Amino acid sequence: MRIVSSEAITQVLRRNRKIPALMSRDLSFSCRGQPINEDALFQYSNGRFLTDEKHQFLKRYVKFNVRQLCDVVVSLTKNGAAVCKIDKMEGGFSKAFLITTEDGMEVVAKIPCPNAGRARYSTASEAAVLQYVSLNTTIPVPKILAWCADPSNPVGAEYIIMEKAPGIQLFSVWDDITALDRLNLIKGLTRLENQLATIRFPAYGSLYFRHSISKTSERIILDSSVDPSGLFCVGPACGPAWTDGISPTDIQPDIDAGPWPTLLKFGLGLVQRSIARTRLRPAANTMPALHGAVQDHITLLNASEKLLPILTKHSPLLDRSQATMWHTDLHMGNIFVSEEDHTQVMCLIDWQSTSISPLFLQARWPAFLRPPDGYSEGMKHPKLPENFDDLDADEKNIALFENNRATSAKAYEVATYLNNRDAYTARWKIFEPLREYFSRIGDTWDDGVVPLRNCLIRLVESWEQMGIPDSCPIHYTSAEIATHRRQLSEYSQWYEIQDFAQKYLDTDAEGWIPPGADWTKKQFQNKALLELMIERLKAQKTEGEVRQIWPFPL
């Protein structure tokens, strides 16, 4: 099938608005094997939330014209077969529908939710990324059949229609894969990642088709060495971080969202974003005493900005800062493997919000290969504890599980060293506070002032060790550092409570509970864990203080 342009699809649909949609009379809607009605297609049903649930549902609600979406699908068929089935799937940022026609064709339609990022731009970028990766690498990705980034189209929403991914999701077979097959699969993934690491883009931002970015000031054209087709450009960043807490649909004009031709301008854009969020004062995650007032954030960010001109010409950082596109959400649900050969990757899905960023920020552990606590980086091979034989059955099972996790992580670390040396160096051979500095300066309102201030103090204290010839432009007195250490201790306790709650409730910072879990049981567990924490901390904090910092209010 050929890709149908968004303009062509829109014109066809508008000419045929009065023609009955090509849907089967027996059209059925389902979700996870259960029948649903049409209205349920628009709502979020992939779980519940322990905190601010009404808002969480609202930012994942999308209404669209189902009839017109079916017409788009039918226009892609060879014989005009009607749509007979729509199976709803979804993630945290998009609706996804497996659509089946009467002749057996299956396609996936993705519609972004309001929280997916910058309107129009995020869809246009995802479509460009999939096409670029398909044209310029051997990484298997879904083939796009049609897309439209203009929500005023007859469907009434942005959409991408693509072929169904071949194969099966990795999580369905991971536990049955032999150690050798896991190793070969991991090696294969690092080779695919290496293909992305070797593409040097001319700027940081997001990837687009050239025709998607009308303003020449908003785009930087790719050189023919990385874009032989001449179709693509680097444009503004469009992920959720650039709209969340700032604007539900777009970026404020006083924020430079890219494209950024230099690391310095990239960093300045992050600072501007953080200041904008601070001034708008969205709901904060941290407790008020640690979060800091608006002026605290601005003062800290202004200090951070003073470091940028110096740090961005620091050679060890610059050498690992090449503008790189990366799949930053490689969990087992996004990896499809062959049913016959589980070491063969058939498709990598969900490239939404893919950015072009410095390699030292992009290179990371895939979600399913993150190492356990106590993991030793380097060439030291994981081993079972020396007292393994003395452990009881439950303790042995835990030790075996943790050792398997560490072994898989080590396989990825070593395979990255062998197959993707640039990514290895950017991930494991950079002074950690430098990486943390760039990851913190764009989001102080989320985590409060303490983590970034701690990062700045570490940089100031390590200035000579880093070999930077310029003098450090910021300083902290002994009294300021002592005050910070006390706040850091409080912050660490707050963080441990957040981590404790998320770990034992098996959830994330938003309190997401998957649809298969027992909601009533989770609410009971949340209450019981809070009561346990109140009892543990009764010598240090009042019940009211513990309730204030507990992440999931009752």
N, C-alpha and C positions, 0 to 999 in steps of 0.2 A: 504494500500500500504506500502511496505517496503522502507526504505531509500536505494538508490543506491549510492554506493561510487563514488567519483569523478574519481578514477582510472578505475573502471569498465566501466563507461560511456565513458571515453576517449578512452579506448581500443575498445569498440563497434563501436564508430564513426570512428575511424581511419581504422578499418577493412572494413567499409562500405562507404568509401569516394566516391567510384565510383558508388554507388547505388543511384538512384534519391531520393531526399529527400521526406519524406512522408508528403507532403503538398497538400491540396486540390487544384484542378484547380481553384476553386472559392474562394481561400484564400483572405480575405479582411483585410485591416488595417484601424483602426479608432482611433480617439482621441477626447474625450468628445462628442461623438455622431456624429462626422463629419469624412468623409472618408479622408485618407491621403495616401501618397505614401510610399514606403519602406524607402527611404532616410530620411523621417521625423521621423522614429523610432529612428534614431541616434542623432537627434538634440534636443535641449532643447526648449520646446514649452509651458511650464507651467508658462507663464508670461513673463514680461519684467523687465528691470532694469534702474533706473534713473541715475546710475553712473557706468562707466566702463563696459558698456553692452557687448562689444565684448569679453572682458576677461571673464565676467560672463558666457557667452554662451560657450566659449571655454573649460572652466573647467567642463562643464556639457555635453560635446559632447563625445559619445562613439560609435564607429563603431564595428559591429560584424557580424557574418555569420548567417543570419536569417534562412537559410535552415537547418544549423546544429543545431540551437537551437530548431527548430521544430522536428528534429530527436530525440533529447533528450527527448522531451515531448512524442513523439509517443512510444519511448522505454519503457515508464512508463505505457502505456495503456495495458489492457488485450487482446484486439483484434486488435491492430495495427491501430486503426482509425486515419485518417489523421487530421492534423490541418486545421481548416477552418476559424478561425478568431483570430486576434491579436488586442486587444484594449490597446492602450498606456496610461499608467498612470505614473506619476513620481513625485519625490520630489526634494529637493535641492541637494541631494547627490547620488541618485540612479535613474536608469530607472526601471520602473515596468510595466509589461505587463500581462494583463489578457488573457490567451491563451485558446481557446476553440477547442475541437476536434469534429469530425463529429458525434461521439456517445454521445455528450453532456458533456463530462468531462471538467471541468474548473480548471486550475491551474494558479498560479502567478509565473512569472519569474522575479527575481531581478538582475540587472546588475549594479555594482557600477560605479559612475562617477569618473573622475580623482581627484576630490576634496574630495573623501570619506575617505581618510586616507591612511595608509600604504598599498601598493600593496601586494596582496596575504594574508597578515595578517588580514586585516579588514574583508574579506569574510570568512576566516577560523574561525575567532572569532565569527562572527554573527551566523554561522552554529552551532558552539559549544554551544553558549548561548541558542539558541532555543531548542537544544536537552537537555541541562542540565536542563533548567527550566521545560521542559516537563516531564523529568524523576524524578525530585526531589521536585516538588511543584504541587499544583493543579491549578496554574495560567494557563489559557487557552492561548496557543500561536499557531501560524501556524505550521502545521506538515511539516517537510522537506521531500521532495521526492528525490531530487538529488542536488548535489552541486559540484563546482570545483573552487578552488582558484588559479589555474594555468592558466594564460591568454594565454599560448601557446596551449591550447586545441583546437580542431577543431572549436568550437564556436568563438574563437578568443577573448574571454573576460571571466573574472570571472563571475560566476553566482550562484544563488541559486534558485531552483524550489521548490515551496511549495504549499500545498493545499490552496484554496481560503478561506479566513476567513468567518466563518458563522455569520449570524446576519446582523445588519445594523449599520452604523457609528453613534456615539452618537450625533453629531451635527445636524443630520437630525430630531431628535426627542426632543432635549433638551428643546426647548421652550414650548413644549406641555406636559412635565413631571410635575406632581404635586409636591408640596413642600415635601410631605411625601416620594414620590418615589425618588426624588433627594437625600433626606437624606439617604434612604436605599441604593441607589447606591453608595453614597460617603462612607458610612460605609463599604460596600463590597470592595471598592477599598483599604481602609486602611487595611483590613484583608489580601488582596492579597499582599500588600506591606510589611506587617509584616512577611510573609513567606520569603521574600528576606532578611529582616533585621535580621532574626534569623540564617541565614547561615553564619558562620564565616570562611572566606577563610584564607589561610596561608600567603598571600602576596597581595600587590597591583599590578595592571597591567591590563591585559585582559585575558579572559578565552579562552582556546583552547582545542581541542582534543589532547591527548598526541602525536599521530602520526603526527600532524601538525607541531610540534616544534622539529626539529631534533637535535638541539644543547642542550645538557643537561644543559649548563650554562644559557640558556634562558628560563628555565622552572622550576617551583616548583610544585611538585606532590601534589595533594589533598589527605588529610587523608580519610580513608574509612568512617569516620563518616559523612562527607559531600559529599562523592562520592563513594557510595557502588558499583557502576559499574566499578570503576577503569579506566574510560575512559578519564578523564580530568586533566588539569594542568593550572596553572597561568603562563602566558608568558608576553612578552613585551606589553606595551601600543601601541595602533594602531590607535587611533582616528585622526581626521583631525588636531587637535592642534599640533600633533607630526610631521606633514609634511608640513603644511601650512606655507609658508614663509621660509621654511628650505630646503625641497626637495619635488618635485612633487610625488615621489614614495616611498622613503625610508628615514630612519633616519640616520643622520651622525654618524660615529663611535665614536666620542668623546662625544656623549650624552648617558647617562644611561637611557634607556627607560623602564627599569624594566626587570623582575619582582623585586619588592622591598619588602624585608621581614620586614622592619621596617619603621616607620613614618619618621625617620631621612633621610633614603635613598630615600624615596619618595619625600621629600622636596628638597633634593639635585638634584634629577633628574629634578624637575621643574625649579630650578635655571639654570641648565645647558641648558635646552631647551630655556629659555629666553635669555641667553647670546648668544647662537648660532643664534637665530633669529636676535638679535641686530647686531651682526657682519656681517650678510648677508644683513642687511638694506633693508628689503622689504618696500613697500609703507606704510607710516604711516597714521593712521586715524586722529590723533589730529593735530592741527595747529603747525607749526615748533617751535614757541616761547615757547610753553608749552610742546612739545613732548620731548625735550632734545636731546643732541648729543649722539653719541655712547658711549663716555666715561662716560657721566652722567648716562646712564643706567648701565654700568658695575660697576661703583662705588657704585651705589645704590644697585645693586644685591649682590655685595660683602659684603656690610653692612648687608643686609637681611640674608645672609648665616651665619653670626656670631650668629644670634639669634636661628638658627635651633637646635643646640645641647641642648640648654636650653629649648626652647618651647616644643620640642618633648618628653621631660621627665616630662612636667608639667601635673600633675595628672588629673585635670578637662578636659584637652584636650585629653590625652591618653585614658581616660575612654569612650570617644565618638568617638574613631578613628578606631574602628574595621573595617577590610577590608570587604567591603560590595558591592554586585552587585545590581544595581538599574536601573529601567527604568526612564531615566531623561527627556523624551519627551512625557509625558502623556497629549497630547491635544485631543480634541474630535474626530479628524480624525483618531487617533490611537486606539480608544476604540470602539469595536463592542459590541452591546447589543442585546438581544433577541427582535424580532419583537413583540412577545406577552407580554413579561414582561421586560420593559425597565430598571428594577433594576438589571437584571441578566447580568453580563459581559460574553460575549461569546468568545471574543478573544482580546488580546492586541498585536498589530503589531508594526513593525519598531523598532527592537532591535539593529539596526546598531550602531556601536561605543559604545556599552555598556561597561563600565569599571568597574573594582573592585577598589574602592577608599575608603578613610576614610568616615565613616558614616556622620560625621559632614559636609562633602562636598556634599554628595549624597542626604540627606533628603532635600526636597524642596516642594514648592507648585506645584501641577499639573498646567499646563498652564491655563486651563479653570477655576481654582479655586483661582487664585491669587487675593488677596484682593484689594479693591480700596484705593486711597490715604486717609489718615486719619483713617485707620483701627486700632482698638485697640486689641492687642493680649491679651490673658488671658480669663477669664471666663465671661467677660462683654459682654452681648448679644447686637448685633446691633439694633439700633432704628432709626426711621425716625426723621428728625430734628424737634425741638419743634415748629417751625413756619410753619410746613407743611401745615396746613389749610390756611395759608395766601399766599401761593405760587400760581403763575399762572399755567396754565395747563402744559406748557412745563417744568417748574421747578419741578412740581410734578412728571412728568414722569421720569425726570433725577434722582430725589431723590429716587423714587421707584426702578429704575434700579440699582442705587448704593447700596441701601439697600439689594436688592436681591443678588448682588455680595458679599456683606459683610456677609450675612446670609449663603451663600454656603461656603465661606471661613471659617466661624466660625464652620460650621458643619464638615469640614475637620480637622480643628485644634483640636476640641474636640474628634472626632472619632479617630484621631491619638493618642491622649493622652490615650484613653480607649483601643485601639486595638493594638497599636504599640509604647509602651512607650519608647523603645530605640531610635526610630527615633524622637519622640517628644522631648526627652531630647537633642538629638544631634542638632535638628533644632532650638529649642526655649530656651534652657538653656545653651547656650555657649556664652562667651564674643565675641560680633560680630567682633571686630578687629582681633581676632585669626582666625576666619573663613576667613575673608577678606584677611588676610596675605597669607594664602595658595592659595587662588583663584587669587591673584595678582602676586605672584613671578614667575609664569610660563609664563606671557603674558605682560610684561611691554611694548613691542614694539607696541602692539595694542592700549593701552590707554595712553601711555606716562608715565613719571616718577612721575607726581604729585600724582595720586591716591595711589601708593605704598608708596611714601614718607609720605603721610598723615597718612597712616596706621601705618607706623613705629613710627611716632611721637606720635600717640595715644597710641601705646604699651609702648613706653618709659615713657610717662606721667602717665600711669596706672600700671606701674611695681609693685609698692608696693601694690596697690589695688588688683592685681591678686594673691598676696601671693607667689610670686616666690622667693625662698631663695637666688638664685644666683644673683650676681650683674649684672646689664644690661651692655652688652658689647659695646653698641653704645650710643652716646650722641649728642645732638643738642644744639648749643648756642642760646641765645636769638635773636641774629641777624639772624641766619639761620632760626629760626622759624618765625620771622617776614617776611623775604623774602618769605618763603613758604606760609604764610597766604595770601600774595598779589597774588602769583601765583595760589593758590587754589581758590581765588575769581575769577580770570580770567578763570580758568578751569571750575568752576561752571557755569559761564556765557556761555562758549563754550558748555558745556554739556546740558544746558537748551535749547540752540538753536538747537542742534541735536535732543533732545527729542521733541521740538516743531514741527520741520519739520516732524519727523517720525509720530507723533501723528495725525497731521492734514492732512497728505498725506496718512495715514493708511498704513504705510510701515515699513521696518526694516532698519538696518544700511547699507544694500546693495542696498536699494531703490527698493526692489522687488514689482512689481505690478501684482496682479493676472490676469489670462487670461480673466476673465469676465469684468474687469474694462475698462473704456474708456481711452485709452492711451493718446489721444490728450488732453482730459480734465485734466488728471493728470499732463501733461507737463504745461498746462496753470496754474493750481493750484500751481505748484512748482514755477513758475515765479512770480505769485501774492504774494505768501507767502514770497519769497525773498524780493520783493519790500516793503512789509509791514515791514519786519525786518529791512531793510535799513532805513526806515522812523523812526521806533521806536528808533533806536540806533544812529541817526545822531548826537546827542550831545556828544556821547562817541567814536564813531568809524567812519572812512571814509567809503564810499561805497566800496572801494577796500578791506578794512579790513573785512567787513561783507561778501563780496563775497568769500573771502579766507576761512572763517570758515563755510560757508554754506555747508551742506553735499552733496547736489545734484547739481553740477555745470550745468549751462544752456548751 
